[in-house]
Amino acid sequence: MNSTAPSPLPDFPDFQPREGSPADFPLLADFLSVAHPDAPRSVVDLERLEAGRTPGEPHRRLLALRGDEIVGLAETGVPRMDGHPGWLEVMIRTRPQEAGGELAETLLRLAEGHALAHGARTLLAQVHEDWWEHDFLRQREYAEHDRMWNSTLDLRTLDFARFSGTQERVADAGVTIQPLSALGDFDDAGQRRFYRLVAALLADVPSTTPVSLWPFEVWQRRAGHKMLPEGVFIAVAPGGGWVGLSELYLPIATRPGTLHNGLTGVLPEWRGHGVALALKLAAARAALGRGFTHSRTGNHSVNRAMLAVNTRLGFVREGARVTLRRDV
């Protein structure tokens, strides 16, 4: 798919539509945080998403304005997690007082229209289960596709001594847990080695549909060049092979003291020795040493093994984040 120039915007009696740009990020971050205070957004979040888009990929951010105030958003783009051919994501948001009303109907029509104009065969929308958008979209032919649980761990409550047996099992298996920063330069060759491990682990993550793997150059653009090696831990086998990892390096701008726990995984032949738990413990210890107090993660509801690890560590589960799907 290639992005084309957007069609002229029609006039609406109750709001003025305008194409959004990065210059709008401060106002847009405030609007999104008001729309859903339980999921605040920051300018840093929006800039990170913008920087990760590849040239030519379809994307449109349409603001609904009354005067200088943003009252709604209709956005269409390529899903980060389910980026399969013909799949595009739509997002609509309004201020709370207009939730589910005529403005929402119009914004959804605009977002879907832009997706269909770019050849979309499947539309996705990510919402929290208790948000108004969930029922709104379910009533408009969107059905649940996937479900993830967000959860947060207070790192200060971790009793590392309680898991000494796990660390002994890992050592008995000949596996060592090391920070990525201790394993050589994270240059292009190092990033490619790391990416190969990520690709192997993602291929085995339990989810509704297989995880869509970004090409190396896209991964490098979105994650590799920003990765802090001191916040990533690698499980190293006796022969020196990399067999597992845990990512705990990315600060969450709207949650002071909190790091996002990204991928944690172990290759199948090295499971059963407590390696995943040991990786998370090592990453948690390092995060505390860097002055962070919390770790926040998300897991597919069908990924029972990792959910069990997180429960054992003390992660507190929050409401479900649901991906809704409509085939067109």
C-alpha positions as CSV (number, residue, x, y, z in Angstrom):
1,M,0.0,0.0,0.0
2,N,1.2,3.5,-0.7
3,S,-0.1,6.6,0.9
4,T,-1.9,9.1,-1.4
5,A,-2.9,12.7,-0.9
6,P,-6.0,12.9,1.4
7,S,-9.3,13.8,-0.2
8,P,-10.7,17.3,0.5
9,L,-12.5,17.4,3.9
10,P,-16.3,18.0,3.8
11,D,-17.8,20.7,6.0
12,F,-19.6,19.6,9.2
13,P,-22.1,21.9,11.0
14,D,-20.9,21.0,14.6
15,F,-17.1,20.9,14.2
16,Q,-14.3,21.9,11.9
17,P,-12.1,19.1,10.6
18,R,-8.3,19.6,10.1
19,E,-5.4,17.3,9.3
20,G,-3.2,16.9,12.4
21,S,0.5,17.4,12.4
22,P,3.3,17.0,15.0
23,A,2.9,20.6,15.9
24,D,-0.5,19.6,17.4
25,F,1.1,17.0,19.8
26,P,0.9,19.1,23.0
27,L,-2.8,19.8,22.5
28,L,-3.4,16.2,21.3
29,A,-1.7,14.6,24.3
30,D,-3.9,16.7,26.6
31,F,-7.0,15.8,24.7
32,L,-6.2,12.1,24.7
33,S,-5.5,12.2,28.5
34,V,-8.9,13.9,29.1
35,A,-10.7,11.4,26.8
36,H,-9.3,8.5,28.9
37,P,-7.6,9.6,32.2
38,D,-6.8,6.0,33.0
39,A,-4.5,5.8,29.9
40,P,-2.8,9.2,29.7
41,R,-0.7,10.1,26.7
42,S,2.3,12.3,26.5
43,V,4.1,14.2,23.7
44,V,6.9,11.7,24.0
45,D,4.5,8.9,23.3
46,L,3.2,10.6,20.2
47,E,6.6,11.5,18.9
48,R,7.8,7.9,19.3
49,L,4.9,6.6,17.3
50,E,5.4,9.2,14.6
51,A,9.1,8.4,14.3
52,G,8.4,4.7,13.9
53,R,6.2,5.1,10.8
54,T,7.8,3.9,7.6
55,P,7.8,6.1,4.5
56,G,4.7,5.7,2.4
57,E,2.7,3.7,4.9
58,P,-1.0,4.9,5.0
59,H,-1.7,7.2,7.9
60,R,-4.2,10.0,8.6
61,R,-4.7,11.9,11.8
62,L,-7.9,14.0,11.6
63,L,-8.7,16.5,14.3
64,A,-12.3,17.7,15.1
65,L,-12.1,21.3,16.3
66,R,-14.5,23.7,17.9
67,G,-12.6,27.0,17.8
68,D,-9.1,26.1,19.0
69,E,-10.3,23.1,21.1
70,I,-9.8,19.5,20.0
71,V,-13.1,17.7,20.7
72,G,-12.5,14.6,18.6
73,L,-10.0,12.5,16.7
74,A,-10.2,10.0,13.8
75,E,-7.0,8.2,13.1
76,T,-6.1,5.5,10.6
77,G,-2.8,3.7,10.3
78,V,-0.9,0.4,10.2
79,P,-1.3,-1.7,13.3
80,R,2.0,-2.1,15.2
81,M,1.1,-5.6,16.6
82,D,-1.1,-7.0,13.8
83,G,0.5,-5.5,10.8
84,H,-0.8,-8.1,8.3
85,P,-1.4,-7.3,4.6
86,G,-4.8,-5.6,4.2
87,W,-5.2,-4.8,7.9
88,L,-5.5,-1.2,9.0
89,E,-6.3,0.2,12.5
90,V,-8.9,2.9,13.2
91,M,-9.0,5.0,16.3
92,I,-11.8,7.4,17.3
93,R,-11.8,9.5,20.5
94,T,-14.1,12.2,21.8
95,R,-14.3,14.3,24.9
96,P,-16.3,12.4,27.6
97,Q,-19.4,14.5,27.3
98,E,-19.8,13.4,23.6
99,A,-18.9,9.7,24.0
100,G,-20.9,7.6,21.6
101,G,-22.8,10.5,20.0
102,E,-23.1,11.9,16.6
103,L,-19.5,13.2,16.6
104,A,-18.3,9.6,17.3
105,E,-20.4,8.3,14.4
106,T,-19.0,10.9,12.0
107,L,-15.4,10.3,13.1
108,L,-15.8,6.5,12.7
109,R,-17.1,7.0,9.2
110,L,-14.1,9.2,8.3
111,A,-11.6,6.8,9.8
112,E,-13.1,3.8,8.1
113,G,-13.5,5.6,4.8
114,H,-9.8,6.4,4.7
115,A,-8.9,2.8,5.5
116,L,-11.1,1.5,2.8
117,A,-9.6,4.0,0.3
118,H,-6.3,2.3,1.0
119,G,-7.5,-1.2,0.3
120,A,-8.2,-2.3,3.8
121,R,-9.9,-5.7,4.1
122,T,-9.7,-5.9,7.9
123,L,-10.3,-3.1,10.3
124,L,-8.9,-3.2,13.9
125,A,-9.5,-1.0,16.9
126,Q,-7.8,-1.2,20.3
127,V,-9.8,-0.2,23.3
128,H,-10.1,-1.0,27.0
129,E,-13.0,-3.2,27.8
130,D,-14.6,-0.6,30.1
131,W,-14.3,2.3,27.6
132,W,-17.4,3.5,25.8
133,E,-15.7,2.8,22.4
134,H,-15.8,-1.0,23.2
135,D,-19.6,-1.2,23.2
136,F,-19.9,1.5,20.5
137,L,-17.8,-0.6,18.1
138,R,-19.3,-3.9,19.1
139,Q,-22.7,-2.5,18.0
140,R,-21.2,-1.7,14.6
141,E,-20.0,-5.2,13.5
142,Y,-16.7,-5.2,15.3
143,A,-16.0,-8.4,17.2
144,E,-13.3,-9.3,19.7
145,H,-10.1,-10.5,18.0
146,D,-7.6,-10.5,20.9
147,R,-7.4,-9.7,24.5
148,M,-4.4,-8.6,26.6
149,W,-3.9,-7.9,30.3
150,N,-1.9,-4.9,31.4
151,S,-0.3,-5.4,34.8
152,T,2.1,-3.4,37.1
153,L,4.7,-4.6,39.6
154,D,6.0,-2.4,42.5
155,L,9.6,-3.4,42.2
156,R,10.2,-2.3,45.8
157,T,8.1,-5.2,47.1
158,L,10.2,-7.9,45.4
159,D,11.8,-10.3,47.9
160,F,14.7,-11.5,45.7
161,A,15.7,-14.0,48.4
162,R,12.4,-15.8,47.9
163,F,13.5,-16.8,44.4
164,S,17.0,-18.1,45.2
165,G,16.0,-21.6,44.3
166,T,15.1,-20.5,40.8
167,Q,18.5,-18.8,40.4
168,E,20.2,-22.0,41.5
169,R,18.2,-24.1,38.9
170,V,19.3,-21.7,36.2
171,A,22.9,-22.0,37.3
172,D,22.7,-25.8,37.4
173,A,21.5,-25.7,33.8
174,G,24.7,-23.8,32.9
175,V,22.8,-20.7,31.9
176,T,24.0,-17.3,32.9
177,I,22.0,-14.1,32.9
178,Q,23.9,-11.1,31.7
179,P,23.0,-7.5,30.7
180,L,23.2,-6.8,27.0
181,S,25.7,-4.1,27.8
182,A,28.2,-6.7,28.9
183,L,28.0,-8.8,25.7
184,G,29.9,-6.5,23.3
185,D,29.1,-3.5,21.2
186,F,25.5,-3.0,20.2
187,D,26.5,-2.1,16.7
188,D,24.8,-3.3,13.5
189,A,26.1,-6.8,14.0
190,G,25.1,-6.9,17.6
191,Q,21.6,-5.6,16.7
192,R,21.2,-8.2,14.1
193,R,22.1,-11.0,16.5
194,F,19.6,-9.6,19.0
195,Y,17.0,-9.2,16.3
196,R,17.3,-12.9,15.3
197,L,16.6,-13.9,18.9
198,V,13.6,-11.5,19.1
199,A,12.3,-13.0,15.9
200,A,12.6,-16.6,17.1
201,L,10.8,-15.7,20.4
202,L,8.0,-13.7,18.8
203,A,7.2,-16.6,16.4
204,D,6.4,-18.6,19.5
205,V,4.3,-16.0,21.5
206,P,0.8,-17.4,22.1
207,S,-1.7,-15.0,20.5
208,T,-4.9,-15.1,18.4
209,T,-3.0,-14.7,15.2
210,P,0.8,-15.2,14.7
211,V,2.7,-12.0,15.8
212,S,3.6,-10.0,12.7
213,L,7.4,-9.6,12.6
214,W,8.8,-6.3,11.6
215,P,11.6,-6.4,9.0
216,F,15.0,-5.7,10.6
217,E,15.2,-2.2,9.3
218,V,11.7,-1.4,10.7
219,W,12.6,-2.9,14.0
220,Q,15.9,-0.9,14.1
221,R,13.9,2.3,13.3
222,R,11.3,1.6,16.0
223,A,13.3,0.0,18.8
224,G,16.9,-1.0,18.0
225,H,18.5,2.4,17.8
226,K,16.8,3.6,21.1
227,M,17.4,0.5,23.1
228,L,19.3,0.9,26.4
229,P,21.5,-2.3,26.6
230,E,21.8,-1.9,30.4
231,G,18.0,-2.5,30.7
232,V,18.0,-5.6,28.5
233,F,19.1,-9.0,29.9
234,I,20.2,-12.1,27.9
235,A,20.2,-15.7,28.9
236,V,23.4,-17.2,27.7
237,A,23.8,-21.0,27.2
238,P,27.0,-22.9,28.1
239,G,28.2,-22.7,24.5
240,G,27.7,-19.0,24.3
241,G,24.4,-19.0,22.4
242,W,21.7,-16.5,23.3
243,V,18.6,-18.4,24.4
244,G,16.3,-15.9,26.1
245,L,15.9,-12.2,26.9
246,S,13.9,-9.7,28.9
247,E,13.5,-6.0,28.0
248,L,13.0,-3.5,30.8
249,Y,14.5,-0.3,29.5
250,L,11.8,2.0,28.2
251,P,10.5,4.7,30.6
252,I,6.8,5.5,30.5
253,A,6.5,9.3,30.3
254,T,3.1,9.5,31.9
255,R,4.0,7.2,34.8
256,P,7.0,8.6,36.6
257,G,9.4,5.9,37.9
258,T,7.9,3.2,35.7
259,L,9.5,1.2,32.9
260,H,7.7,-0.7,30.2
261,N,8.5,-4.5,30.3
262,G,8.5,-5.5,26.7
263,L,9.3,-8.9,25.4
264,T,10.4,-11.7,27.8
265,G,10.9,-15.1,26.4
266,V,13.1,-18.3,26.3
267,L,13.7,-20.6,23.4
268,P,11.7,-23.8,23.7
269,E,14.6,-26.2,24.3
270,W,15.7,-24.1,27.4
271,R,12.3,-23.8,29.1
272,G,11.6,-25.6,32.4
273,H,14.7,-24.3,34.2
274,G,13.2,-21.0,35.5
275,V,15.1,-18.9,33.0
276,A,12.2,-16.5,32.2
277,L,11.8,-15.8,35.9
278,A,15.5,-15.3,36.4
279,L,15.6,-12.9,33.5
280,K,12.8,-10.8,35.0
281,L,14.4,-10.8,38.4
282,A,17.7,-9.6,36.9
283,A,16.0,-6.9,35.0
284,A,14.0,-5.8,38.0
285,R,17.1,-5.6,40.2
286,A,18.9,-3.4,37.6
287,A,15.8,-1.2,37.2
288,L,15.8,-0.6,41.0
289,G,19.5,0.3,40.8
290,R,18.7,2.9,38.1
291,G,16.1,4.5,40.4
292,F,12.9,3.1,38.9
293,T,10.1,1.8,41.2
294,H,7.6,0.1,38.9
295,S,7.5,-2.3,35.9
296,R,4.4,-2.3,33.6
297,T,3.7,-5.0,31.0
298,G,1.0,-6.4,28.8
299,N,0.4,-10.1,28.0
300,H,-2.0,-11.9,25.6
301,S,-4.7,-13.6,27.6
302,V,-3.7,-17.0,26.1
303,N,-0.1,-16.6,27.2
304,R,-0.7,-18.5,30.4
305,A,2.9,-19.4,31.1
306,M,4.1,-15.7,31.2
307,L,1.0,-14.7,33.1
308,A,1.9,-17.3,35.7
309,V,5.4,-15.9,35.9
310,N,4.1,-12.4,36.4
311,T,1.6,-13.5,39.0
312,R,4.4,-15.2,41.0
313,L,6.4,-12.0,40.9
314,G,3.5,-9.9,42.2
315,F,2.3,-8.1,39.1
316,V,-1.2,-6.6,39.8
317,R,-3.5,-7.2,36.8
318,E,-5.6,-4.3,35.5
319,G,-8.5,-4.2,33.1
320,A,-8.4,-5.9,29.7
321,R,-7.2,-4.2,26.6
322,V,-9.2,-5.6,23.7
323,T,-8.5,-5.6,19.9
324,L,-11.7,-5.5,18.0
325,R,-11.9,-6.6,14.4
326,R,-14.2,-6.1,11.5
327,D,-13.7,-7.8,8.2
328,V,-14.8,-5.8,5.2
